[in-house]
């Protein structure tokens, strides 16, 4: 008795709120079997652009979306589900959204599952947008339903093409610095896009030897300025650079500079933890070109084959090489690979033009470089010429990152101790902590001649 009553109550539905009833009213006397559907699939990284495309298109038709809900859904909703009237029928209800961060002040509000109903020049149509992310690859499906026939078929084809064209503009992330967010499960698939707000770096803030800076600008800014003309001459418009040198010598800082100087390029940051997403990164780069792909710590992916101890590592290397080779020569894509251990890189990558066309060394700063770095990172500190000269001499062989941290500690001790007689004592305290109290590890982090000298004294 109880079971019978439960089934009967569970099957009671307000048919006026069912998606099937709404569609029946919209299409009139057209039988279900005479409806024709066609669809397009978009990756999750295109959701914000897709939402804006749908809003632009349906504003012309004056159509508003209806929210859809289904009790059990395993692989994404389709029009076949909308025609269901049984226990798992789709009902019309509140419109639900996801908030997508695009790096702007306000997030883009994207519909989860929605239905648009409208007509154009006598052709009635319905558009379903649904997300599938449970048991299949995450994607957003746009499905158009029309009455079967040549007129309806041509209309749905054109509508989908218009949506695709608007999405392909990629205005949401173009010109920004982005990376892919991993989904909650480990599958190597990209979920949403993260927009990075890098600090702007000007040319005078890039402290490198003059020849190194000139080499950098010839191979990036000057190359990009002539890229279109080079393409007209039949030359490749893609280019690969390798930044190598000891840790803390300004490789990442220089990448911030390049991103600041190339606002029309979309910059894609690939860290060591995202190597499983290489294929999707390259797909995005093709879609959003001109683009700059940054692969940090490239030796973790592309180290020499002879040092690899498992097939997974070699598989990642092969994927990287294949993706770089798979780009057309006219692709407006710039690769920048960074490494602290250039000697460990696979020769098939580092020594082959077409993959890496120019290696640029980032050395430890010389005396002039350390002086510029001190002035850059001292900020509002009034160190005085005598203190500056002392620091430059005592930091021979230190990296740019070390000098930056040294200035922060000097400022901290100066504020903490309330010193009024200059900064000499604060500098001594900072160097004591960083070089001696920190033990040999801190010494080794410096590299160069200073590290060797301190090692011999310890």
Kinemage of the C-alpha trace (Angstrom):
@kinemage 1
@onewidth
@group {chain A} dominant
@subgroup {mainchain}
@vectorlist {calphas} color= white
{ca unk a 1} P 0.000 0.000 0.000
{ca unk a 2} L 2.758 2.442 0.998
{ca unk a 3} L 4.816 1.668 -2.110
{ca unk a 4} L 1.823 2.159 -4.390
{ca unk a 5} L 1.012 5.492 -2.797
{ca unk a 6} L 4.637 6.630 -3.086
{ca unk a 7} L 4.783 5.878 -6.813
{ca unk a 8} L 1.481 7.629 -7.417
{ca unk a 9} L 2.577 10.768 -5.549
{ca unk a 10} L 5.954 10.738 -7.284
{ca unk a 11} L 4.322 10.697 -10.691
{ca unk a 12} L 2.041 13.672 -10.009
{ca unk a 13} L 3.379 16.654 -11.981
{ca unk a 14} L 2.150 20.039 -13.013
{ca unk a 15} L 2.231 19.421 -16.762
{ca unk a 16} L 1.988 23.130 -17.505
{ca unk a 17} L 5.496 23.563 -16.083
{ca unk a 18} L 7.055 20.706 -18.051
{ca unk a 19} L 9.539 21.539 -20.778
{ca unk a 20} L 7.641 19.134 -23.061
{ca unk a 21} L 4.448 21.175 -22.639
{ca unk a 22} L 6.259 24.460 -23.263
{ca unk a 23} L 7.817 23.067 -26.456
{ca unk a 24} L 4.473 21.689 -27.617
{ca unk a 25} L 2.865 25.124 -27.265
{ca unk a 26} L 5.783 26.779 -29.043
{ca unk a 27} L 5.916 24.455 -32.063
{ca unk a 28} L 2.118 24.073 -32.277
{ca unk a 29} L 0.909 21.029 -34.161
{ca unk a 30} L 4.348 19.908 -35.329
{ca unk a 31} L 4.795 16.251 -34.238
{ca unk a 32} L 7.804 15.430 -32.096
{ca unk a 33} L 9.112 13.162 -34.823
{ca unk a 34} L 9.195 16.121 -37.226
{ca unk a 35} L 11.620 18.141 -35.126
{ca unk a 36} L 15.208 18.367 -36.345
{ca unk a 37} L 18.127 19.126 -33.994
{ca unk a 38} L 21.764 20.047 -34.541
{ca unk a 39} L 24.423 20.914 -31.977
{ca unk a 40} L 27.859 22.357 -31.320
{ca unk a 41} L 30.176 21.555 -28.418
{ca unk a 42} L 32.332 24.160 -26.688
{ca unk a 43} L 35.124 23.598 -24.111
{ca unk a 44} L 34.639 24.942 -20.574
{ca unk a 45} L 37.263 27.598 -21.268
{ca unk a 46} L 34.845 29.195 -23.785
{ca unk a 47} L 31.879 29.551 -21.405
{ca unk a 48} L 32.195 33.292 -20.856
{ca unk a 49} L 32.551 33.986 -24.597
{ca unk a 50} L 29.634 31.651 -25.351
{ca unk a 51} L 27.417 33.418 -22.813
{ca unk a 52} L 28.142 36.785 -24.386
{ca unk a 53} L 27.503 35.380 -27.856
{ca unk a 54} L 24.114 33.994 -26.803
{ca unk a 55} L 23.131 37.277 -25.167
{ca unk a 56} L 24.067 39.214 -28.306
{ca unk a 57} L 22.163 36.910 -30.641
{ca unk a 58} L 18.990 36.549 -28.586
{ca unk a 59} L 18.810 40.271 -27.900
{ca unk a 60} L 18.007 40.605 -31.627
{ca unk a 61} L 15.166 38.106 -31.317
{ca unk a 62} L 13.873 39.525 -28.050
{ca unk a 63} L 14.009 36.047 -26.467
{ca unk a 64} L 14.675 35.403 -22.785
{ca unk a 65} L 16.058 32.126 -21.375
{ca unk a 66} L 14.010 29.683 -19.327
{ca unk a 67} L 15.644 27.707 -16.539
{ca unk a 68} L 15.471 23.899 -16.819
{ca unk a 69} L 15.678 21.268 -14.089
{ca unk a 70} L 15.832 17.480 -14.107
{ca unk a 71} L 15.950 15.228 -11.068
{ca unk a 72} L 18.361 12.689 -12.559
{ca unk a 73} L 20.942 13.777 -15.122
{ca unk a 74} L 24.106 11.829 -15.903
{ca unk a 75} L 25.578 13.008 -19.181
{ca unk a 76} L 24.093 16.415 -19.932
{ca unk a 77} L 20.614 17.371 -21.044
{ca unk a 78} L 19.443 17.050 -24.682
{ca unk a 79} L 16.226 17.864 -26.547
{ca unk a 80} L 15.218 14.228 -26.226
{ca unk a 81} L 15.156 14.747 -22.452
{ca unk a 82} L 12.966 17.842 -22.857
{ca unk a 83} L 10.280 15.781 -24.586
{ca unk a 84} L 10.105 13.316 -21.675
{ca unk a 85} L 6.857 13.412 -19.653
{ca unk a 86} L 7.487 10.522 -17.264
{ca unk a 87} L 8.989 10.430 -13.770
{ca unk a 88} L 12.250 12.068 -14.921
{ca unk a 89} L 10.644 14.819 -16.974
{ca unk a 90} L 12.401 18.176 -17.299
{ca unk a 91} L 10.588 21.062 -15.657
{ca unk a 92} L 10.817 24.819 -16.159
{ca unk a 93} L 11.977 26.725 -13.091
{ca unk a 94} L 14.432 29.329 -11.810
{ca unk a 95} L 17.315 30.220 -14.094
{ca unk a 96} L 20.605 29.117 -12.521
{ca unk a 97} L 24.034 30.589 -13.215
{ca unk a 98} L 27.728 30.049 -12.547
{ca unk a 99} L 29.939 33.043 -11.824
{ca unk a 100} L 32.999 32.945 -14.096
{ca unk a 101} L 35.997 35.071 -13.131
{ca unk a 102} L 37.486 36.734 -16.212
{ca unk a 103} L 39.890 39.111 -14.503
{ca unk a 104} L 37.467 42.028 -14.713
{ca unk a 105} L 35.803 43.871 -11.842
{ca unk a 106} L 32.649 41.803 -12.295
{ca unk a 107} L 32.425 38.094 -13.023
{ca unk a 108} L 30.529 36.893 -16.093
{ca unk a 109} L 27.274 35.189 -15.111
{ca unk a 110} L 26.844 32.094 -17.290
{ca unk a 111} L 23.658 30.026 -17.459
{ca unk a 112} L 23.883 26.395 -16.382
{ca unk a 113} L 20.965 24.866 -18.294
{ca unk a 114} L 18.580 27.068 -20.256
{ca unk a 115} L 16.093 27.097 -23.132
{ca unk a 116} L 15.356 29.926 -25.574
{ca unk a 117} L 12.178 29.953 -27.692
{ca unk a 118} L 11.756 32.309 -30.624
{ca unk a 119} L 10.984 32.627 -34.334
{ca unk a 120} L 12.588 34.277 -37.348
{ca unk a 121} L 10.851 34.911 -40.661
{ca unk a 122} L 8.275 32.226 -40.002
{ca unk a 123} L 10.768 29.662 -38.695
{ca unk a 124} L 10.086 28.651 -35.106
{ca unk a 125} L 13.156 27.440 -33.231
{ca unk a 126} L 14.363 26.493 -29.778
{ca unk a 127} L 17.919 26.592 -28.420
{ca unk a 128} L 19.066 24.455 -25.509
{ca unk a 129} L 22.310 25.167 -23.629
{ca unk a 130} L 23.476 22.487 -21.197
{ca unk a 131} L 26.724 21.623 -19.429
{ca unk a 132} L 28.044 18.082 -19.249
{ca unk a 133} L 30.726 17.468 -16.635
{ca unk a 134} L 29.956 14.281 -14.750
{ca unk a 135} L 30.776 11.175 -16.741
{ca unk a 136} L 32.202 12.679 -19.904
{ca unk a 137} L 34.703 15.345 -20.865
{ca unk a 138} L 33.541 18.735 -19.535
{ca unk a 139} L 31.853 20.741 -22.278
{ca unk a 140} L 28.940 23.033 -23.011
{ca unk a 141} L 26.491 21.834 -25.653
{ca unk a 142} L 24.375 24.208 -27.719
{ca unk a 143} L 21.522 22.377 -29.483
{ca unk a 144} L 19.065 23.972 -31.930
{ca unk a 145} L 15.654 22.434 -32.692
{ca unk a 146} L 13.549 23.394 -35.735
{ca unk a 147} L 10.834 21.815 -37.829
{ca unk a 148} L 12.323 19.324 -40.271
{ca unk a 149} L 12.748 20.603 -43.804
{ca unk a 150} L 15.189 22.564 -45.927
{ca unk a 151} L 14.203 25.965 -44.510
{ca unk a 152} L 14.558 24.914 -40.884
{ca unk a 153} L 17.745 22.991 -41.561
{ca unk a 154} L 19.401 25.985 -43.224
{ca unk a 155} L 18.288 28.295 -40.410
{ca unk a 156} L 19.755 26.071 -37.681
{ca unk a 157} L 23.014 25.740 -39.609
{ca unk a 158} L 23.324 29.508 -39.952
{ca unk a 159} L 22.413 30.146 -36.313
{ca unk a 160} L 25.080 27.761 -35.063
{ca unk a 161} L 27.621 29.340 -37.398
{ca unk a 162} L 26.759 32.791 -36.044
{ca unk a 163} L 27.216 31.587 -32.466
{ca unk a 164} L 30.531 29.950 -33.357
{ca unk a 165} L 31.740 33.096 -35.104
{ca unk a 166} L 30.971 35.276 -32.097
{ca unk a 167} L 32.678 32.837 -29.719
{ca unk a 168} L 35.767 32.701 -31.955
{ca unk a 169} L 36.401 36.392 -31.330
{ca unk a 170} L 37.587 35.346 -27.855
{ca unk a 171} L 37.279 38.844 -26.488
{ca unk a 172} L 36.997 37.730 -22.866
{ca unk a 173} L 40.595 36.573 -22.396
{ca unk a 174} L 42.372 38.091 -25.375
{ca unk a 175} L 45.407 40.122 -24.373
{ca unk a 176} L 45.402 38.800 -20.789
{ca unk a 177} L 47.780 36.566 -18.855
{ca unk a 178} L 46.009 33.266 -18.191
{ca unk a 179} L 46.469 29.689 -17.057
{ca unk a 180} L 44.175 26.684 -16.893
{ca unk a 181} L 42.632 25.540 -13.632
{ca unk a 182} L 42.673 21.802 -13.011
{ca unk a 183} L 39.318 20.198 -12.277
{ca unk a 184} L 38.665 18.487 -8.952
{ca unk a 185} L 39.462 15.052 -10.389
{ca unk a 186} L 42.842 14.201 -11.877
{ca unk a 187} L 42.273 13.681 -15.562
{ca unk a 188} L 44.582 16.148 -17.259
{ca unk a 189} L 41.596 18.192 -18.453
{ca unk a 190} L 41.311 21.969 -18.165
{ca unk a 191} L 38.436 23.416 -16.254
{ca unk a 192} L 38.111 27.157 -15.965
{ca unk a 193} L 40.625 29.831 -16.848
{ca unk a 194} L 42.504 31.817 -14.226
{ca unk a 195} L 43.458 35.387 -15.098
{ca unk a 196} L 46.733 36.568 -13.567
{ca unk a 197} L 47.210 40.211 -12.654
{ca unk a 198} L 50.931 40.638 -13.153
{ca unk a 199} L 52.567 43.851 -12.036
{ca unk a 200} L 53.600 46.096 -14.905
{ca unk a 201} L 57.351 46.151 -15.584
{ca unk a 202} L 58.993 48.928 -17.588
{ca unk a 203} L 62.221 48.686 -19.568
{ca unk a 204} L 64.283 50.545 -16.953
{ca unk a 205} L 63.179 47.960 -14.363
{ca unk a 206} L 64.742 45.097 -16.348
{ca unk a 207} L 68.277 44.957 -14.935
{ca unk a 208} L 70.274 42.891 -17.409
{ca unk a 209} L 73.630 43.384 -19.157
{ca unk a 210} L 73.087 45.753 -22.126
{ca unk a 211} L 73.948 43.064 -24.691
{ca unk a 212} L 71.500 40.625 -23.090
{ca unk a 213} L 68.705 43.194 -23.141
{ca unk a 214} L 69.442 44.064 -26.772
{ca unk a 215} L 69.400 40.374 -27.722
{ca unk a 216} L 66.064 39.959 -25.940
{ca unk a 217} L 64.433 42.902 -27.696
{ca unk a 218} L 65.755 41.920 -31.138
{ca unk a 219} L 64.240 38.469 -30.740
{ca unk a 220} L 60.919 39.599 -29.299
{ca unk a 221} L 59.799 43.194 -29.898
{ca unk a 222} L 61.721 43.710 -33.146
{ca unk a 223} L 60.734 40.265 -34.439
{ca unk a 224} L 57.048 40.842 -33.708
{ca unk a 225} L 57.187 44.277 -35.362
{ca unk a 226} L 58.371 42.607 -38.595
{ca unk a 227} L 56.410 39.363 -38.266
{ca unk a 228} L 53.748 40.125 -40.877
{ca unk a 229} L 56.341 41.198 -43.439
{ca unk a 230} L 58.429 38.102 -42.702
{ca unk a 231} L 55.355 35.987 -43.341
{ca unk a 232} L 54.836 37.720 -46.693
{ca unk a 233} L 58.394 36.679 -47.584
{ca unk a 234} L 57.579 33.071 -46.766
{ca unk a 235} L 59.369 33.073 -43.395
{ca unk a 236} L 58.019 31.393 -40.245
{ca unk a 237} L 56.182 33.701 -37.858
{ca unk a 238} L 56.475 31.469 -34.787
{ca unk a 239} L 59.557 31.680 -32.600
{ca unk a 240} L 61.030 29.861 -29.602
{ca unk a 241} L 63.265 31.348 -26.900
{ca unk a 242} L 65.106 29.697 -24.023
{ca unk a 243} L 65.847 31.755 -20.884
{ca unk a 244} L 68.542 30.069 -18.802
{ca unk a 245} L 70.686 30.983 -15.834
{ca unk a 246} L 70.984 30.568 -12.055
{ca unk a 247} L 67.879 30.941 -9.879
{ca unk a 248} L 66.800 34.490 -9.087
{ca unk a 249} L 68.515 36.200 -12.022
{ca unk a 250} L 65.358 37.782 -13.464
{ca unk a 251} L 63.861 35.253 -15.869
{ca unk a 252} L 60.342 35.479 -14.450
{ca unk a 253} L 60.702 39.234 -13.936
{ca unk a 254} L 61.564 39.573 -17.641
{ca unk a 255} L 58.482 37.545 -18.581
{ca unk a 256} L 56.407 40.134 -16.689
{ca unk a 257} L 58.155 42.789 -18.766
{ca unk a 258} L 57.344 41.023 -22.033
{ca unk a 259} L 53.699 40.605 -21.024
{ca unk a 260} L 53.565 44.330 -20.224
{ca unk a 261} L 55.066 45.249 -23.600
{ca unk a 262} L 52.861 42.915 -25.679
{ca unk a 263} L 49.283 43.846 -24.664
{ca unk a 264} L 47.851 42.482 -27.914
{ca unk a 265} L 49.239 39.018 -27.127
{ca unk a 266} L 47.446 36.517 -24.921
{ca unk a 267} L 50.018 35.077 -22.505
{ca unk a 268} L 49.558 31.464 -21.376
{ca unk a 269} L 51.506 30.403 -18.280
{ca unk a 270} L 52.328 26.684 -17.992
{ca unk a 271} L 53.837 25.598 -14.682
{ca unk a 272} L 55.384 22.224 -13.858
{ca unk a 273} L 52.147 21.046 -12.277
{ca unk a 274} L 50.177 21.619 -15.477
{ca unk a 275} L 52.212 19.636 -17.980
{ca unk a 276} L 49.297 17.237 -18.442
{ca unk a 277} L 47.374 20.121 -20.021
{ca unk a 278} L 49.885 20.829 -22.806
{ca unk a 279} L 47.489 19.829 -25.572
{ca unk a 280} L 44.763 22.163 -24.356
{ca unk a 281} L 47.217 25.025 -23.847
{ca unk a 282} L 48.417 24.739 -27.431
{ca unk a 283} L 44.828 24.560 -28.646
{ca unk a 284} L 44.073 27.795 -26.786
{ca unk a 285} L 47.185 29.429 -28.210
{ca unk a 286} L 46.072 28.598 -31.767
{ca unk a 287} L 42.609 29.942 -30.994
{ca unk a 288} L 43.779 33.195 -29.380
{ca unk a 289} L 46.858 34.030 -31.427
{ca unk a 290} L 48.833 36.206 -31.370
{ca unk a 291} L 49.875 34.429 -28.200
{ca unk a 292} L 52.906 33.870 -26.009
{ca unk a 293} L 53.328 30.474 -24.322
{ca unk a 294} L 55.476 30.460 -21.190
{ca unk a 295} L 56.788 27.078 -19.999
{ca unk a 296} L 58.545 27.566 -16.660
{ca unk a 297} L 61.142 25.086 -15.409
{ca unk a 298} L 61.165 23.408 -18.816
{ca unk a 299} L 63.820 20.923 -17.672
{ca unk a 300} L 61.136 19.191 -15.586
{ca unk a 301} L 59.327 18.305 -18.819
{ca unk a 302} L 62.107 18.275 -21.353
{ca unk a 303} L 65.144 16.893 -19.573
{ca unk a 304} L 67.577 14.698 -21.445
{ca unk a 305} L 66.088 11.316 -22.386
{ca unk a 306} L 69.097 9.495 -20.923
{ca unk a 307} L 68.174 10.763 -17.444
{ca unk a 308} L 64.523 9.702 -17.664
{ca unk a 309} L 63.561 6.743 -15.536
{ca unk a 310} L 59.963 6.092 -16.653
{ca unk a 311} L 57.909 6.126 -19.871
{ca unk a 312} L 55.540 8.837 -18.558
{ca unk a 313} L 58.325 11.422 -18.525
{ca unk a 314} L 59.323 10.590 -22.093
{ca unk a 315} L 55.674 10.722 -23.148
{ca unk a 316} L 55.389 14.304 -21.854
{ca unk a 317} L 58.570 15.267 -23.692
{ca unk a 318} L 57.241 13.758 -26.925
{ca unk a 319} L 53.943 15.589 -26.471
{ca unk a 320} L 55.765 18.905 -26.072
{ca unk a 321} L 57.909 18.304 -29.152
{ca unk a 322} L 54.905 17.179 -31.209
{ca unk a 323} L 52.837 20.191 -30.184
{ca unk a 324} L 55.637 22.605 -31.065
{ca unk a 325} L 56.209 20.884 -34.407
{ca unk a 326} L 52.460 20.675 -35.079
{ca unk a 327} L 52.043 24.438 -35.203
{ca unk a 328} L 51.910 25.887 -38.683
{ca unk a 329} L 54.849 28.065 -39.656
{ca unk a 330} L 52.495 31.049 -39.980
{ca unk a 331} L 51.243 30.715 -36.380
{ca unk a 332} L 51.689 33.997 -34.534
{ca unk a 333} L 52.948 32.247 -31.411
{ca unk a 334} L 56.004 32.987 -29.305
{ca unk a 335} L 57.426 30.286 -27.000
{ca unk a 336} L 59.454 31.198 -23.939
{ca unk a 337} L 60.985 28.318 -21.981
{ca unk a 338} L 62.816 28.973 -18.707
{ca unk a 339} L 65.258 26.743 -16.862
{ca unk a 340} L 67.864 26.928 -14.124
{ca unk a 341} L 69.588 23.829 -15.547
{ca unk a 342} L 70.058 24.234 -19.276
{ca unk a 343} L 72.605 21.407 -19.340
{ca unk a 344} L 69.838 18.940 -18.461
{ca unk a 345} L 67.555 19.857 -21.370
{ca unk a 346} L 66.842 17.386 -24.135
{ca unk a 347} L 69.010 18.231 -27.156
{ca unk a 348} L 66.118 17.616 -29.549
{ca unk a 349} L 64.473 20.662 -27.987
{ca unk a 350} L 67.305 22.980 -27.009
{ca unk a 351} L 69.513 22.498 -30.075
{ca unk a 352} L 67.011 22.549 -32.895
{ca unk a 353} L 65.946 25.773 -34.646
{ca unk a 354} L 62.212 25.775 -35.206
{ca unk a 355} L 61.684 24.733 -31.611
{ca unk a 356} L 64.177 26.953 -29.806
{ca unk a 357} L 65.603 29.606 -32.107
{ca unk a 358} L 67.529 31.654 -29.552
{ca unk a 359} L 68.970 30.895 -26.118
{ca unk a 360} L 69.398 33.917 -23.834
{ca unk a 361} L 71.581 33.672 -20.751
{ca unk a 362} L 70.579 35.469 -17.552
{ca unk a 363} L 73.852 35.841 -15.627
{ca unk a 364} L 74.426 36.886 -12.061
{ca unk a 365} L 74.523 40.707 -11.957
{ca unk a 366} L 77.855 42.482 -12.218
{ca unk a 367} L 78.786 45.537 -10.122
{ca unk a 368} L 76.832 47.952 -12.304
{ca unk a 369} L 73.856 45.603 -12.300
{ca unk a 370} L 73.900 45.258 -8.498
{ca unk a 371} L 73.970 49.035 -8.153
{ca unk a 372} L 70.901 49.379 -10.387
{ca unk a 373} L 69.121 46.583 -8.523
{ca unk a 374} L 69.769 48.293 -5.184
{ca unk a 375} L 68.278 51.537 -6.435
{ca unk a 376} L 65.310 49.667 -7.915
{ca unk a 377} L 64.484 47.621 -4.810
{ca unk a 378} L 65.431 50.152 -2.129
{ca unk a 379} L 62.198 51.968 -2.846
{ca unk a 380} L 61.838 54.950 -0.514
{ca unk a 381} L 64.819 53.952 1.663
{ca unk a 382} L 67.481 56.708 1.791
{ca unk a 383} L 70.499 54.452 2.113
{ca unk a 384} L 73.256 56.921 1.390
{ca unk a 385} L 76.174 56.524 -0.992
{ca unk a 386} L 78.503 54.922 1.552
{ca unk a 387} L 76.007 52.202 2.489
{ca unk a 388} L 75.157 51.536 -1.155
{ca unk a 389} L 78.836 51.149 -2.063
{ca unk a 390} L 79.306 48.727 0.829
{ca unk a 391} L 76.323 46.592 -0.179
{ca unk a 392} L 77.412 46.429 -3.828
{ca unk a 393} L 80.852 45.192 -2.734
{ca unk a 394} L 79.542 42.690 -0.197
{ca unk a 395} L 76.984 41.148 -2.568
{ca unk a 396} L 79.375 40.177 -5.335
{ca unk a 397} L 78.073 36.938 -6.857
{ca unk a 398} L 74.552 37.412 -5.410
{ca unk a 399} L 71.404 37.139 -7.507
{ca unk a 400} L 68.817 39.818 -8.221
{ca unk a 401} L 66.326 37.935 -6.043
{ca unk a 402} L 68.788 37.993 -3.136
{ca unk a 403} L 69.254 41.742 -3.402
{ca unk a 404} L 65.498 42.271 -3.498
{ca unk a 405} L 65.047 40.220 -0.314
{ca unk a 406} L 68.003 41.987 1.304
{ca unk a 407} L 66.327 45.373 0.788
{ca unk a 408} L 63.099 44.119 2.335
{ca unk a 409} L 64.930 42.865 5.421
{ca unk a 410} L 66.901 46.073 5.764
{ca unk a 411} L 63.636 48.005 5.735
{ca unk a 412} L 62.101 45.592 8.277
{ca unk a 413} L 65.013 45.882 10.744
{ca unk a 414} L 65.157 49.645 10.304
{ca unk a 415} L 61.473 49.960 11.250
{ca unk a 416} L 61.736 47.373 13.995
{ca unk a 417} L 64.814 48.841 15.710
{ca unk a 418} L 63.945 52.482 15.123
{ca unk a 419} L 67.463 53.260 13.926
{ca unk a 420} L 68.066 56.940 13.382
{ca unk a 421} L 71.746 56.837 12.434
{ca unk a 422} L 71.502 55.440 8.906
{ca unk a 423} L 71.171 51.873 7.678
{ca unk a 424} L 74.634 50.344 8.264
{ca unk a 425} L 73.549 48.321 11.312
{ca unk a 426} L 70.365 47.166 9.556
{ca unk a 427} L 72.407 45.938 6.591
{ca unk a 428} L 74.731 44.000 8.893
{ca unk a 429} L 71.794 42.320 10.629
{ca unk a 430} L 70.148 41.384 7.327
{ca unk a 431} L 73.321 39.916 5.846
{ca unk a 432} L 74.028 38.002 9.064
{ca unk a 433} L 70.607 36.342 8.871
{ca unk a 434} L 70.735 35.597 5.166
{ca unk a 435} L 74.324 34.380 4.891
{ca unk a 436} L 75.385 32.930 8.206
{ca unk a 437} L 72.460 32.264 10.546
{ca unk a 438} L 70.593 30.632 7.693
{ca unk a 439} L 73.290 27.983 7.297
{ca unk a 440} L 74.814 26.528 4.144
{ca unk a 441} L 71.481 26.268 2.312
{ca unk a 442} L 71.081 30.040 2.220
{ca unk a 443} L 74.688 30.323 1.060
{ca unk a 444} L 74.164 27.880 -1.787
{ca unk a 445} L 71.055 29.734 -2.930
{ca unk a 446} L 73.283 32.719 -3.773
{ca unk a 447} L 75.497 30.939 -6.281
{ca unk a 448} L 78.504 32.556 -7.913
{ca unk a 449} L 81.739 33.696 -6.304
{ca unk a 450} L 80.151 34.988 -3.101
{ca unk a 451} L 78.798 31.536 -2.285
{ca unk a 452} L 82.201 29.953 -2.875
{ca unk a 453} L 83.894 32.540 -0.657
{ca unk a 454} L 81.414 32.078 2.158
{ca unk a 455} L 81.710 28.279 1.888
{ca unk a 456} L 85.461 28.514 2.375
{ca unk a 457} L 85.029 30.717 5.441
{ca unk a 458} L 82.466 28.439 7.110
